[in-house]
Every structure is written in structure tokens, then in C-alpha cells.
Amino acid sequence: MAKHNRNNKKKGTDFKGGDTIYKKIILDFLSLFPQQLYTLKEISDATELFQVISQQKIRSILKDLAETGKVAFEGKNRYRLGGLLEEATGRIEVTRQGYGFVIQENGDDIFVPQRNLGSVLNGDTVRVRVLNSFSREGKRMGEVIEVISRSRNEFVGTLQLERNGQFYVIPDDNNIQFDFLIKKSDLNGAIKGDKVYIQVKHWDKRNPEGIILEVLGKAGEHNTEMHAILMHYGFNPKFPREVEEFADNIKDGVTPEEVAKRWDFREVTTFTIDPVDAKDFDDAISFRKLEEGWYEIGVHIADVSFYLKPGTVMDTEAFKRATSVYLVDRTVPMLPEKLSNFLCSLRPNEDKLTYSGVFELNEKGEIRKEWFGRTVIHSDHRFSYESAQETMDSEEELPLQEELRTLNKIAKNLRKARMMTGSVDFDTDEVRFELDENDKPIRLYVKERRDTHKLIEDFMLLANKRVATFVAKMFDNPPLTFVYRIHDLPDPEKLLNLQTFILHFGYKMNIAESKDPSDALAKLMTAIDGKPEQNIIERVAIRSMSKAVYSVKNIGHFGLGFDFYSHFTSPIRRYPDVMVHRLLTQYLDKNYGVNRQKLEVECEHCSRMEKTAAEAERTSIKFKQVEFMTEQIGKEFEGVISGVKENGFYVEMTDTLCEGMVPIWTIDEYFDYDAGTLTLTGRQSRKVFRMGDEVKVRVVRTNLQKRTIDLEWISDTVVEKLHKKSNRR
């Protein structure tokens, strides 16, 4: 049964247009003393509306007036006359829930309800009218009155023909609340059911008019959908012809003249450890025994900056992309294949130019000496994570086994020291797919993180941390300009919400008494390790955290517990690492002139592109999850409630990690939603749905177009009946 608010029986008779009259009565009364605060009862009594409509109806009218700014809501159940305060401009971020926030430089973001967005899209620069009302979180509310500039003018969607003979493109982006009108003259050969790439010709408030630029293929087909995801997020799988030609003309730089300028590691034991299907190898590890108890460990990184020169067409394109993009079945590289898979890739049995951090340390992870600079290496062996683990675990003596075991001991001690100094280890599950010959998902599984994954991660963290520290301490006052990877402190309010949330699972995290929030979070992560609720608690904890970004303004990295941290280890797939290599080269050559402002703008661009690439990856995963669940319709799954909204709750199915929604109207009862506790409570049964609850659900339908899974909750009573019936058999 659908959820409705049941008002008490009215004392008078409502009538068509009554709300308009009631609103006018309330506003006329509040206008008498604009600054005076009134309770709901005081308004009801003074206007005598209690004689004709219920208190709940009056509250609903006041809520409507507050959302349009005509009434201001302050304190607990107190209202006064609203009014226009000011206008503001800024970039708007539209959430999946349909509302938006206008981002202000002073941090005082403006909340824009869905009804006040108009035709605004995520990322647009807008002018808003700031209203004398506030959201539940205390944010000022606003109304978009002008779109100053569009963040984008091209979109991806599916062409549909309506009964009235008009063609419309339904956008893939669920956040877009309107369709695009396409005239027959602008179809460009597309037919109903095609996935298309369009450009907007005219922005109309209801249905903007567009022209089809490219037909991507039939909607629902694998290659079409993966291509559409890339186009939607602005990633072109093809490089411009001039960039490919430039790359093809680059010659291998491993010449005797260049080798003579570098520290030569070609005779030192060196190997790579990467995913089994990797084609580009960013990093390698060298290992050399020193005197008793000490080792020389080299972290060698592809010297992309040697080949990628500033100002070239290839560098311009690499900066524009800023990152490689990893979808379920494909990679869209930041660099052309000539560099990413050949010249820069640290392939076995080939001489390669590298940028390195070389450390003398013992098994405890204590460093007595370090060096940074350009090197040349020759990788002796290419391990996959699995083959490296098998070598470490084998009872037979195998090549490089001793080196791997020693590195693993050092890595574990580095990790232990990191955790003791406030690092928070979020070990969230990553879903992977097994695809058949037609790219259909036939199995979903969780990527297993073994010691070899952690080994590489710990040495990369070491190099990133020590490079940033090295540059930061070259000069104390003023410090050199550098590209840092920074992570701010969590939002205190979100931490308090997390603290309340975990109480449902029997955990405590007293933020108020903790000297360092990272310490409290680290203890929580240790407590939930391996527990059924680990994934959901980690997800909520991550939401409470700030996002890591690139910046020249160092504030440290809260999540890792590092005062100085950068990205140095993946220049094949991340442009900020290239920037770091260039700066390090410049400073080692005693050239200290840097345009700090320009560098910060570049950091902001790279942060945005990283976020966009992550969204594209998540979208491709979601599509394949929905495609997989399309073959599971009618089947039942156990899961955990991963989100609660007024109109239903989300469930993450335990075996597949697919997430679907149970609409509350499918349950034969009225439910009340509590935004504070994120719960839905049945009025008759008092049944409560909250995040983290284990439930059983049935797959009802899927929608590949919208990438959604609809579920049906199987009540406890039904589960018991099914269990008894099974036992009788």
C-alpha cells in the first residue's frame, strides 16, 4: 500500500483552491509583526484556521511556504515571515536525491530544493535568490533564478517516439528531470531505441531542444552502453590523430648517453607485481641485501616525464584527460598506447627509464638513508598478485621467494607503524565480474586483498610520503611549492551521525572524548573487521569523511595520518604524478621558480577529473550488476539495508553486492519516515527498517535504461512459513 499522510478528520470542509486562501491568511497574519516568532498553535489560534482545517494541514501549508521562502522556520516549531535576503552565484551540485547545493567559497553552501531547480544540471554556474528559510541541516535555502553558464551541452540518452509523433531523448542521467525534444530533421539517422549522443540547441525550461550528433548503437547492448558511459562523462576512447602521430614519432630514450646521467640499477634484482591482466606497469621494486639486518629497497616508477614534455600536443591531451578510466571491461588510458604499454611500461627483460625513491631500511621499517632521482632498471620478472602470493606461500624454494618474504615482513611493520600513528584502514569490498564470450556477466565476486596487494600498497605509500616530506623540508621558510594529496578532517556533524548509527550494531565511538578522531575511527575499523556489518559501517564511515584532493596548500592527509603526502607512483595513469616528477626534477636541479596559482588551478582540474572517472567506473559496475540481476528476476536473496528514504529502502544483496530498492508502497502498511534516525516505522506493526538490518528480498524487475533494481521485501512471517514448509518436505 502506498505511503500517505493521514490527516485527522477536518473540522470544516476543504475546497478547491483552499490552500491558496489558507496561505494568504497565514501570510497576512505574519506580516503584522515580520520579526516575531510564532508556534504552530499560536498561528492556528490567531488565524482561527483550526476551525476549518487540522493542525497537520496547517503544518503542511507552513512547510510549503517555508520551501518557497515566504515563511522562515527557526528554532523548534517556530515560524516568522520570510523574505528575500540576497542573491548569490556559484556552481551547483545536484545530488542523486534530486536537490542541489550552490557551493560558496566561504563554505556557506545554499540548499536548493528540487522544486526550485528549474532546468539546472549538476555543475552549472547559477544565480540564486537566497530565501529566509533553512533546510533540516540548517543550510540556507535558495531558488535558482538564472543559469549563468552550463557545465555541459552534450548528453547521452535513448531515442523514443511518443504517441503525438514527437521524438524525445530520455537522458541516461537519472538526475536530469526532463527529456530532450528532437526534431525529425535533427535525427541524423537515429531510430527509436537507439542510444544517442546529442547537443542542446535551445534551452527551454520544460524540454530543451537538441540535435543528434552520433548514434552509439542499440540501447542495452554491452558495447553501446560502455561507449555511452564514456561519452556521458566526457571521456573519448580515441586520441586525436595529431596526438597518436606525435606519440608514434617518439623514440626510446634508453641510450648510453641518457643512462650515463642516471643511477644504474640494471644489475640489481628487480621485479613488478601487478594484476594478471595489466598491460601498463607503473612501478617496480628492487631488492639488495646490505650488511646484517639492513636492505636497500628501490621503489622505481616509470619516468613518464622524460617522454611527456610540457607544451606538446600529447601533454595537452594528457592534462585534459588527467587520469585513465577503468570500466568493467576496458581501460581508456591517459596516454597513447605507444607510451602506456611500451615506452613507459616497466616490462620484464627490458631496460627502462625510471624515477626512484631508494631506501635503506631494516625489517622493522626503520629508514636510515633515502635518495630520490632518475634511474634506469631492468626488471627480471613480472609477477601477478596471485603468482607472487603463491611464491611467498610455497613450501618449495622458488626464485625471488626470500626477497618477497622479506619485503612482506617490512611492509607489515610499515603498516603497523602507520596504524599506530592514526591511519584509518578502509578495506571496502570491490566487486568484479566474470563475462562470457558475449560480455554478459555470468558471475560476480569480491576482489580478494591478499598480502601481495598490501605489500605493494605499503611501499607505494612509503614512496609517496617520503617524496612529499623530502620536498617539504628542502626549505622551511617559505616551503617549496608542491603538489600534495590532501585529506581534510571529517565533518563533525557527520561523525556524530556515524556515532549514533553504529549504536544500532552495539558499537561505541565517543568522538567528544577522543583526542584525535582518526584514533576513534581506527578502533572502530578494527572492531568491525570480518563482521557481517563491516561493509555497511565502512560505507557510512566513508560518507562522513572529506574527499581527498590535489592542492599546493598542504594540510596533511587525515585518513592516512601523514603530515606530508603526494602522488608519485602512477604517472602512466595519473597526471598529478607527472606534475610531481617535473617539480622534483626542477628542485633537484636547484631551479625553484614555480607559478603557484597556475599549479593550484591544475590541481583543481585533476581533482575534478578523478572524481568524474570514479563516477564513470561506478556507473559501468552498476550497469553490469543490473544486467546480471535481470537473469535473477523472481529469485530470493539475503541482504543488508544500505540506505533508507521516505519512499523506501535500499538493500545490498550479500552474495552479489548488487543494490536494489524496496519501494515502501509495496508493503501493505503505512510507514513513517524519521530523517534523524534514518528509519521507517510501521504504524500498526511497529516494524522498523533501518540501515544495517538483515532482510530477505525477491528481485521483481530491472531497468537497464535507468540502471535500477526493484525488490520486494519478504516479511519475517513469510520467511518463517517458507522455512516450515521446507522442513516438512
C-alpha positions in Angstrom: 0.0 0.0 0.0 1.3 3.4 -0.9 2.5 5.6 1.9 0.2 8.6 2.6 0.0 11.1 5.4 -3.4 10.5 7.0 -4.7 13.8 8.3 -7.1 13.9 11.2 -10.7 14.5 10.1 -11.2 18.2 9.3 -13.5 20.2 11.5 -14.6 22.1 8.4 -14.8 21.5 4.7 -11.8 21.8 2.4 -12.5 23.1 -1.1 -10.7 23.5 -4.4 -8.3 26.4 -4.2 -8.5 26.3 -0.4 -4.7 26.1 0.1 -4.2 29.4 -1.7 -6.7 31.1 0.7 -5.1 29.5 3.8 -1.6 30.6 2.7 -2.8 34.1 2.2 -4.5 34.2 5.7 -1.2 32.9 7.3 1.0 35.4 5.4 -1.3 38.3 6.2 -1.1 37.4 9.9 2.7 37.0 9.9 3.1 40.3 8.0 1.7 42.2 11.0 4.9 41.5 13.0 7.6 40.3 10.5 10.3 39.6 13.1 8.0 37.9 15.6 8.3 34.1 16.1 5.1 32.1 16.4 4.4 28.4 17.3 2.1 26.4 15.1 -0.6 26.6 17.8 -0.3 30.4 18.0 -0.7 30.7 14.3 -3.6 28.3 14.3 -5.4 30.2 17.1 -4.7 33.7 15.8 -5.9 33.0 12.3 -8.7 30.7 13.6 -7.8 28.2 10.9 -8.2 25.4 13.5 -11.9 25.8 12.9 -11.7 24.6 9.3 -8.6 22.5 8.9 -6.5 20.3 11.0 -3.2 21.1 12.7 -1.4 18.7 10.4 -2.8 20.5 7.4 -1.6 23.9 8.8 1.8 22.4 9.4 1.8 21.1 5.8 0.9 24.6 4.5 3.7 26.2 6.6 6.1 23.7 5.2 5.2 24.6 1.6 5.5 28.3 2.4 8.9 27.7 4.0 10.2 25.8 1.0 9.4 28.8 -1.2 10.9 31.2 1.3 7.7 33.0 2.1 7.9 31.7 5.7 11.1 31.3 7.7 11.4 28.3 10.1 13.6 28.9 13.1 14.3 27.0 16.2 11.9 24.3 17.3 8.5 24.6 15.7 8.7 28.4 15.4 7.8 30.4 12.3 8.0 34.0 11.1 7.5 35.9 7.9 10.1 35.0 5.3 11.5 37.3 2.7 14.3 37.8 0.1 17.7 38.2 1.8 20.1 38.4 -1.1 21.3 36.9 -4.3 24.3 34.7 -4.8 26.2 33.0 -7.6 28.1 29.7 -7.6 28.5 26.3 -9.0 25.6 23.9 -8.2 26.0 20.3 -7.2 22.8 18.3 -7.8 22.5 15.1 -5.7 21.0 11.7 -6.7 18.1 12.6 -4.5 17.2 15.5 -6.8 18.1 18.5 -4.7 21.1 20.7 -5.0 23.7 22.8 -3.2 25.2 26.0 -4.5 28.8 25.9 -3.5 30.1 29.1 -1.9 33.8 30.0 -1.3 33.1 30.8 2.3 31.7 27.3 2.9 28.2 28.6 3.5 26.5 26.4 0.8 22.9 27.2 -0.2 20.4 24.3 -0.3 18.1 24.3 -3.3 15.0 22.0 -3.1 14.2 20.1 -6.3 11.1 22.3 -7.0 13.4 25.3 -7.1 16.0 23.9 -9.5 14.2 24.6 -12.8 16.3 23.2 -15.7 19.5 23.3 -13.8 22.1 20.5 -14.2 24.9 19.3 -12.0 27.9 21.6 -12.3 26.1 24.6 -13.8 27.0 28.1 -12.6 23.8 29.7 -11.4 22.4 32.8 -9.8 20.1 32.0 -6.8 17.7 34.0 -4.7 18.5 33.3 -1.1 15.4 32.8 1.0 14.7 33.3 4.7 14.3 29.7 5.4 16.6 26.8 6.3 16.9 23.1 5.5 16.8 20.4 8.2 20.6 20.5 8.3 20.5 24.3 8.9 21.6 25.3 5.4 20.1 28.5 3.9 17.6 27.7 1.2 17.5 29.2 -2.3 15.8 29.3 -5.6 17.6 29.3 -9.0 16.6 32.4 -11.0 19.2 32.2 -13.7 21.7 29.8 -15.3 24.8 31.8 -16.0 26.7 29.0 -17.7 26.2 25.4 -18.5 28.7 22.8 -17.3 27.9 20.8 -20.4 25.9 21.0 -23.6 26.2 17.3 -24.7 24.2 14.4 -23.3 23.7 10.7 -23.8 20.2 9.0 -23.9 17.8 6.8 -25.6 15.6 8.0 -28.5 11.9 7.4 -28.0 8.9 8.2 -30.2 5.8 9.5 -28.3 2.2 9.0 -29.4 2.0 12.6 -30.5 4.7 11.8 -33.2 7.4 13.8 -31.3 10.8 12.4 -30.8 12.4 12.7 -27.4 15.8 11.6 -25.9 15.4 10.2 -22.4 18.7 11.0 -20.7 20.7 8.2 -19.0 21.5 10.6 -16.1 18.8 10.0 -13.5 19.4 13.4 -12.0 18.1 15.2 -15.2 14.4 15.7 -14.6 13.4 16.4 -18.2 13.7 14.9 -21.7 15.2 16.5 -24.8 13.0 17.3 -27.8 14.4 16.2 -31.2 13.0 17.4 -34.4 12.8 14.9 -37.3 15.3 17.0 -39.3 17.9 16.5 -36.4 17.6 12.7 -36.0 20.9 12.1 -38.0 19.7 8.6 -39.0 18.7 7.5 -35.5 15.6 5.4 -34.9 13.5 4.6 -31.9 15.5 2.6 -29.3 18.9 3.9 -30.3 21.4 5.2 -27.8 22.5 8.6 -29.0 24.8 11.4 -28.2 23.1 14.8 -28.5 23.9 18.5 -28.3 21.4 21.0 -27.0 20.3 23.7 -29.5 17.9 25.7 -27.3 17.4 25.5 -23.5 13.7 25.5 -22.8 12.6 25.2 -19.2 10.4 22.2 -19.9 12.0 20.3 -22.8 15.3 21.6 -24.2 15.7 21.0 -27.9 18.6 19.0 -29.2 20.3 17.6 -32.3 21.7 14.1 -32.5 25.5 14.2 -33.1 26.2 10.5 -33.1 24.3 7.2 -33.0 26.1 5.0 -30.5 24.1 1.8 -31.1 21.1 -0.1 -29.8 20.3 0.7 -26.2 21.0 -2.3 -23.9 23.9 -3.8 -25.9 27.2 -4.1 -24.0 29.5 -2.1 -26.3 26.9 0.6 -26.8 26.3 1.1 -23.1 30.0 1.1 -22.2 30.7 3.7 -25.0 27.7 5.7 -23.8 29.0 5.8 -20.2 32.4 7.2 -21.5 30.6 9.8 -23.7 28.3 10.8 -20.8 31.3 11.5 -18.6 33.3 13.2 -21.3 36.0 10.6 -21.9 36.8 9.9 -25.5 38.3 6.4 -26.0 40.1 7.7 -29.1 43.0 10.1 -29.1 43.1 12.9 -31.7 45.1 11.9 -34.8 47.8 14.5 -34.1 48.4 13.1 -30.6 48.8 9.5 -32.0 51.1 10.7 -34.7 53.2 12.6 -32.1 53.4 9.5 -29.9 54.4 7.3 -32.8 57.4 9.5 -33.6 58.8 9.3 -30.1 62.0 7.2 -29.9 63.1 5.1 -27.0 65.2 7.2 -24.6 67.3 4.4 -23.2 70.5 5.5 -24.9 74.1 5.2 -23.5 74.1 9.0 -23.1 70.9 9.0 -21.1 71.9 6.0 -19.0 75.2 7.8 -18.0 73.1 10.6 -16.3 71.3 8.1 -14.1 71.8 5.7 -11.2 72.1 2.3 -13.0 70.1 -0.4 -11.3 70.1 -2.9 -14.2 72.3 -5.4 -12.3 70.1 -5.2 -9.1 67.3 -7.8 -8.6 64.1 -6.1 -9.7 60.6 -7.2 -10.4 57.0 -6.0 -10.8 53.7 -7.2 -9.1 50.5 -6.2 -10.9 47.0 -7.5 -11.8 47.1 -10.6 -14.0 45.5 -8.7 -16.9 47.6 -5.5 -16.6 49.2 -4.0 -19.7 50.9 -0.9 -18.2 53.4 -1.4 -15.3 53.9 1.8 -13.4 56.1 0.5 -10.6 58.8 -2.0 -9.8 60.7 -3.0 -6.7 64.4 -3.6 -6.4 66.0 -5.6 -3.6 69.6 -5.7 -2.4 70.9 -7.1 0.9 73.3 -4.8 2.7 75.1 -5.7 6.0 73.4 -7.8 8.6 69.8 -6.7 9.1 69.7 -3.9 6.5 68.3 -3.8 3.0 68.3 -1.4 0.0 64.8 -1.2 -1.3 64.2 0.8 -4.5 60.7 1.9 -5.5 61.1 2.5 -9.2 58.4 4.5 -11.1 58.0 4.8 -14.9 59.7 8.1 -15.9 56.8 9.4 -18.0 58.0 13.0 -17.7 61.1 12.1 -19.8 58.8 11.5 -22.8 55.9 13.8 -21.9 57.2 17.3 -22.5 55.2 20.4 -21.4 53.6 22.3 -24.2 53.3 19.4 -26.7 50.0 18.2 -28.1 50.4 14.9 -26.2 50.9 16.7 -22.9 47.9 19.0 -23.6 45.7 15.9 -24.2 47.1 14.1 -21.1 46.3 17.0 -18.9 42.8 17.3 -20.4 42.2 13.7 -19.5 44.1 13.9 -16.2 43.5 10.2 -15.5 43.0 6.8 -17.0 39.4 5.5 -16.8 38.7 1.9 -15.8 35.4 0.4 -16.8 34.2 -3.2 -16.2 35.7 -4.4 -19.5 38.1 -1.7 -20.8 40.6 0.9 -20.0 40.6 4.4 -21.5 44.2 5.4 -21.0 45.5 8.9 -20.2 48.5 8.3 -22.6 48.6 6.8 -26.1 49.4 3.1 -26.2 52.9 3.8 -27.5 53.8 5.2 -24.1 51.4 3.5 -21.7 52.0 -0.1 -22.9 55.5 0.1 -24.4 58.0 3.0 -23.8 57.0 3.8 -20.2 55.7 0.4 -19.1 58.2 -1.5 -16.9 58.0 -4.7 -18.9 60.3 -7.6 -17.9 63.6 -8.2 -19.6 63.8 -4.6 -21.0 65.9 -1.6 -19.9 63.6 1.2 -18.7 64.0 4.8 -17.6 62.6 5.3 -14.1 62.2 7.8 -11.3 63.0 6.3 -8.0 63.0 6.5 -4.2 65.7 4.3 -2.8 65.6 3.5 0.9 68.0 1.8 3.3 65.9 0.1 6.0 65.6 -2.8 8.3 62.8 -5.4 8.8 61.2 -3.0 11.4 60.7 -0.5 8.6 63.2 2.0 10.1 64.9 4.2 7.5 68.5 5.2 7.9 69.0 6.7 4.5 67.0 7.7 1.4 67.6 9.0 -2.1 65.4 10.4 -4.9 66.3 10.8 -8.5 66.3 9.4 -12.0 67.4 5.8 -12.6 67.5 3.0 -15.2 66.3 -0.5 -14.4 65.9 -3.9 -15.9 63.0 -5.9 -14.5 64.0 -9.6 -14.0 60.5 -10.9 -13.5 56.8 -10.0 -13.9 54.6 -11.3 -11.1 50.8 -11.2 -10.9 49.5 -10.7 -7.4 48.4 -14.3 -7.4 51.7 -15.7 -8.6 53.7 -13.6 -6.1 51.4 -14.9 -3.3 51.9 -18.5 -4.4 55.7 -17.9 -4.4 55.6 -16.5 -0.9 53.4 -19.3 0.5 55.1 -22.2 -1.3 57.0 -24.8 0.8 59.4 -25.3 -2.1 62.3 -23.0 -2.6 61.5 -20.7 -5.5 63.3 -17.8 -7.3 62.7 -14.5 -5.5 60.9 -16.2 -2.6 63.3 -14.8 0.0 63.0 -11.3 -1.4 59.2 -11.4 -1.4 59.1 -12.7 2.2 61.5 -10.1 3.5 59.6 -7.3 1.7 56.3 -8.7 3.2 57.8 -8.5 6.7 58.9 -4.9 6.2 55.5 -4.0 4.7 53.7 -5.4 7.6 55.8 -3.3 10.0 55.3 -0.2 7.9 51.6 -0.8 8.1 51.6 -1.4 11.8 53.5 1.9 12.4 51.1 3.7 10.1 48.1 2.4 12.0 49.7 3.4 15.3 50.1 7.0 14.2 46.4 7.4 13.2 46.0 5.9 9.8 42.4 4.7 9.1 42.2 1.5 7.1 39.0 1.3 5.0 39.1 -2.1 3.5 35.9 -2.0 1.5 34.8 -4.8 -0.9 35.4 -4.4 -4.6 33.1 -6.2 -7.0 34.5 -7.9 -10.1 32.7 -9.7 -13.0 33.3 -12.8 -15.0 31.9 -12.2 -18.5 31.1 -14.7 -21.2 32.1 -14.5 -24.9 29.2 -12.1 -25.4 30.3 -9.8 -22.5 27.3 -11.0 -20.4 28.1 -11.2 -16.7 27.8 -14.8 -15.5 29.4 -14.4 -12.1 30.0 -11.6 -9.6 32.7 -11.9 -7.0 34.5 -9.8 -4.4 38.2 -8.9 -5.2 40.3 -10.5 -2.5 43.1 -8.4 -1.0 46.0 -10.6 -0.1 49.4 -9.9 1.4 50.9 -9.1 -2.0 48.3 -6.4 -2.7 49.1 -4.9 0.7 52.9 -5.3 0.2 52.8 -3.1 -3.0 50.4 -0.7 -1.4 52.6 -0.1 1.6 55.8 0.5 -0.4 53.9 2.9 -2.7 52.6 4.7 0.4 56.1 4.9 1.7 57.5 6.4 -1.5 54.6 8.9 -1.8 55.0 10.0 1.8 58.8 10.3 1.8 58.9 12.2 -1.6 56.4 14.8 -0.2 58.3 15.1 3.1 61.7 15.4 1.2 60.4 18.4 -0.9 58.5 20.0 2.0 61.7 20.1 4.1 64.1 21.3 1.4 63.4 24.8 2.7 61.5 25.6 5.8 60.6 29.3 5.1 59.0 29.6 2.7 58.5 26.0 1.8 58.7 25.0 -1.9 55.5 24.8 -3.9 54.5 21.2 -4.4 51.5 19.1 -5.5 50.2 17.4 -2.3 47.5 14.8 -1.9 45.5 16.3 0.9 42.6 14.9 3.0 40.8 17.2 5.4 39.3 16.4 8.8 35.8 14.8 8.7 32.7 16.9 9.2 32.0 16.9 13.0 28.2 16.6 12.4 28.6 13.6 10.1 30.9 12.0 12.7 28.2 12.4 15.3 25.7 10.9 12.9 28.1 7.9 12.4 28.4 7.7 16.2 24.7 7.4 16.5 24.4 5.0 13.6 26.8 2.4 15.0 24.9 2.2 18.2 22.4 0.0 16.4 25.1 -2.6 16.0 26.4 -2.4 19.6 29.5 -0.3 18.8 30.5 2.9 20.6 32.8 5.7 19.3 33.0 8.7 21.6 34.2 11.5 19.4 33.8 14.1 22.0 36.3 12.5 24.4 38.7 11.4 21.7 41.8 13.5 21.3 42.0 12.5 17.6 39.0 11.4 15.5 41.3 9.2 13.4 42.1 7.2 16.6 38.4 6.6 17.2 37.8 5.7 13.6 40.8 3.3 13.5 39.5 1.5 16.6 36.1 1.2 15.0 37.6 -0.3 11.8 39.5 -2.9 13.9 36.3 -3.8 15.9 34.2 -4.4 12.8 36.9 -6.3 10.8 35.4 -9.5 9.5 31.9 -8.9 10.9 28.8 -9.1 8.7 28.1 -5.4 9.3 31.6 -4.3 8.2 30.8 -3.3 4.7 27.8 -1.1 5.6 29.5 0.6 8.5 32.6 1.3 6.4 30.4 2.8 3.7 28.7 5.1 6.2 32.1 6.0 7.7 33.5 6.9 4.3 30.5 9.2 3.7 31.4 11.0 6.9 34.9 11.7 5.5 36.1 14.6 3.4 37.2 13.8 -0.1 41.0 13.6 -0.8 42.1 16.1 -3.5 45.2 17.6 -5.0 46.4 21.0 -3.9 49.5 23.1 -3.4 48.1 24.1 0.1 49.2 21.3 2.3 47.0 20.4 5.3 48.2 16.8 5.6 46.3 13.6 4.9 43.8 12.8 7.7 42.9 9.3 6.5 46.5 8.1 6.3 47.7 10.1 9.3 50.5 11.7 7.3 51.7 15.3 7.6 53.1 15.2 4.1 51.7 13.1 1.3 51.8 13.2 -2.5 51.1 11.0 -5.6 54.4 9.9 -7.1 53.9 6.3 -8.1 51.4 6.2 -11.0 52.4 8.7 -13.7 51.1 6.4 -16.6 47.6 6.8 -15.3 47.6 10.0 -13.2 48.6 13.4 -14.4 49.4 14.8 -10.9 52.2 12.2 -10.6 53.7 13.7 -13.7 53.5 17.1 -12.2 55.2 15.8 -9.1 58.0 14.3 -11.2 58.6 17.5 -13.0 58.7 19.6 -9.8 61.1 17.1 -8.2 63.4 17.3 -11.2 63.3 21.1 -11.2 64.1 21.3 -7.4 66.9 18.7 -7.7 68.4 20.9 -10.4 68.1 23.8 -8.0 65.5 25.7 -10.1 62.9 26.9 -7.6 60.7 29.2 -9.7 57.1 27.9 -9.8 53.8 29.6 -10.7 51.9 28.6 -7.5 48.5 29.9 -8.7 48.7 28.2 -12.0 49.6 24.9 -10.3 46.6 25.1 -8.0 44.3 25.6 -10.9 45.8 22.5 -12.5 45.3 20.6 -9.2 41.6 21.5 -9.1 41.2 20.2 -12.7 42.9 16.9 -11.8 40.7 16.5 -8.7 37.5 17.1 -10.8 38.6 14.6 -13.5 39.5 12.0 -10.9 36.0 12.3 -9.3 34.4 12.1 -12.8 36.4 9.0 -13.7 35.4 7.3 -10.4 31.7 8.0 -11.2 32.1 6.5 -14.7 33.6 3.4 -13.2 30.8 3.1 -10.7 28.2 3.5 -13.4 29.7 0.7 -15.5 29.7 -1.6 -12.5 26.1 -0.6 -11.7 25.1 -1.4 -15.3 26.6 -4.9 -15.3 25.1 -5.5 -11.9 21.6 -4.7 -13.2 22.3 -6.8 -16.3 23.3 -9.7 -14.1 20.2 -9.3 -11.9 18.0 -9.3 -15.0 18.6 -13.0 -15.2 17.7 -13.4 -11.5 14.1 -12.0 -11.6 11.9 -13.9 -9.2 14.8 -15.3 -7.2 15.3 -14.5 -3.5 18.4 -13.1 -1.8 19.6 -12.3 1.6 20.9 -8.8 2.1 21.5 -5.8 4.3 19.7 -2.5 4.3 22.2 0.0 2.9 20.0 3.1 2.7 16.6 4.4 3.9 14.5 7.1 2.3 11.0 8.3 2.7 9.7 6.3 -0.2 11.6 3.0 0.5 14.8 1.4 1.5 17.9 0.1 -0.4 19.2 -3.4 0.1 22.7 -4.7 -0.8 22.4 -8.4 -1.6 25.1 -10.2 0.3 26.2 -12.7 -2.4 26.3 -10.4 -5.3 26.9 -6.9 -3.7 24.1 -5.7 -6.1 21.9 -2.9 -4.6 18.2 -2.6 -5.3 15.3 -0.7 -3.8 12.2 -1.9 -1.9 9.5 0.8 -2.5 7.6 1.3 0.7 4.3 1.3 -1.2 4.8 -2.4 -1.9 4.4 -3.2 1.8 0.8 -3.5 3.0 1.1 -0.9 5.7 1.6 2.8 6.3 5.2 3.7 7.3 6.5 6.9 9.0 9.9 8.1 8.0 12.4 9.6 10.6 15.1 11.6 8.8 17.1 11.8 12.1 17.4 8.1 12.7 17.0 7.1 9.0 14.2 4.7 9.9 10.8 3.7 8.5 8.4 2.5 11.2 5.1 0.7 10.5 2.1 2.4 12.1 0.3 -0.9 13.0 3.0 -3.5 13.3 5.7 -1.1 14.6 8.1 -2.9 12.2 11.2 -0.8 11.9 13.5 -0.8 8.8 17.0 0.8 9.5 20.4 0.7 7.9 22.3 -2.5 8.6 19.2 -4.7 9.2 19.5 -8.1 7.6 16.5 -8.8 5.3 15.3 -11.2 2.7 14.2 -9.8 -0.7 12.9 -11.0 -4.1 14.0 -9.5 -7.4 10.9 -8.1 -9.1 12.2 -6.1 -12.1 15.2 -4.4 -13.5 15.7 -1.3 -15.7 18.9 -1.2 -17.7 18.0 2.2 -19.0 17.9 3.7 -15.5 20.3 1.1 -14.0 17.8 0.2 -11.2 16.8 -3.0 -9.5 13.3 -3.2 -7.9 13.0 -5.6 -4.9 10.2 -6.9 -2.8 10.6 -7.4 0.9 9.8 -10.9 2.1 8.3 -10.4 5.6 9.6 -12.3 8.6 6.2 -14.1 8.7 6.6 -15.3 5.1 10.2 -16.4 5.7 9.0 -18.5 8.7 6.2 -20.1 6.7 8.7 -20.9 3.9 11.1 -22.4 6.4 8.4 -24.6 8.0 7.2 -25.7 4.6 10.8 -26.6 3.7 11.2 -28.6 6.9 8.0 -30.6 6.3 9.5 -31.7 3.0 
